[in-house]
């Protein structure tokens, strides 16, 4: 088995194991889920541990399948170190972004690897804007995804339990790492990535107005 397979399946096994333990041990689940009040009180481990917990098997399977489809672009193309930096960093940064967005809502909680998965997906798109995602070019998918996520994050609706802020934070982190490590790719693909970033510019405008 290659190192890349060991890393990917290692993350898969650890995430499934911790998520399953969380399914069956409510105290463990609540202790390590992301929660604004707890993190503001200094319980910083939740910024990372929440990325290995999931709400259900469906939630877990969706995230792991999404990671499966994109992991090789970064893991093979950029190496294990960069892959781990993006995946773990995007989980933490996604939850930090949640902490900022919901800083006045102490009981806001979230779980899931979505921030890390978004980091890998959007790092892949930053490297290959024409990478096909659901049969459309990656940059167009990213534009739609960012637009929808920004809209739902800024104007939340009752019953929407999706962590849009974590998705956005993770995606931004993934793109930022590629920009730091492969700036020429960003320059070459500036038009596509610029279009994709338009919803983020609007988000920044709305947040600055608050």
Secondary structure as UniProt FT lines:
FT   HELIX           3..24
FT   HELIX           26..32
FT   STRAND          34..35
FT   HELIX           36..40
FT   TURN            41..42
FT   TURN            44..45
FT   HELIX           46..49
FT   HELIX           50..52
FT   HELIX           57..75
FT   TURN            76..78
FT   HELIX           80..101
FT   TURN            102..104
FT   TURN            106..107
FT   STRAND          109..110
FT   HELIX           114..127
FT   TURN            129..130
FT   STRAND          132..133
FT   TURN            134..135
FT   STRAND          136..137
FT   HELIX           138..154
FT   TURN            158..159
FT   HELIX           164..181
FT   HELIX           183..188
FT   HELIX           190..209
//
